Amino acid sequence: MGYRFASGGLAVARVTVERFLERVSRLYEQNATASRIEEYARRWLIWVRSGVQRVELTEIVRGLTRNVVNNVSSKAAPLV
């Protein structure tokens, strides 16, 4: 769990990224401060980088952005 073998070597497993995004979403829903979410993300990246030399963050950032946008828009008041 956590990593997968890819053509370029060891990589972060998709389920690992999905669980990270779910956890960030839960923190956001629980009204965690930005610094709390940032600290969680920082610790998660340290853990991920301990197993792989290079981490491509593009997919992670896209997923995080998508989750935050979905959460914000679901909580926003409807436009009249």
C-alpha positions, -999 to 999 in steps of 0.1 A, spaced: 0 0 0 12 35 -7 34 29 -37 32 11 -70 58 0 -96 56 21 -127 77 21 -159 98 49 -145 103 32 -111 85 35 -78 55 59 -78 27 69 -55 -3 47 -58 -35 63 -70 -54 51 -39 -28 69 -17 -35 102 -35 -73 96 -33 -71 90 4 -50 121 8 -76 142 -10 -104 126 10 -86 135 43 -80 171 31 -117 173 22 -127 161 56 -104 186 73 -120 214 52 -155 202 60 -146 203 97 -135 239 93 -99 232 98 -77 263 94 -56 267 63 -24 262 84 -38 229 98 -45 216 62 -11 229 51 6 210 80 -11 178 71 -1 182 34 35 189 44 37 158 66 21 137 39 46 149 13 75 141 37 61 106 40 56 102 3 91 115 -5 106 91 19 97 63 -5 101 79 -39 128 102 -52 106 124 -73 69 131 -67 48 145 -95 24 169 -78 3 179 -108 -23 152 -103 -24 158 -66 -28 196 -70 -56 191 -96 -74 167 -73 -71 190 -43 -83 220 -63 -112 200 -77 -122 189 -41 -119 224 -27 -139 240 -55 -166 214 -51 -168 219 -14 -169 257 -17 -196 257 -44 -217 232 -25 -217 255 6 -222 287 -14 -255 304 -14 -274 301 -47 -271 330 -71 -304 349 -76 
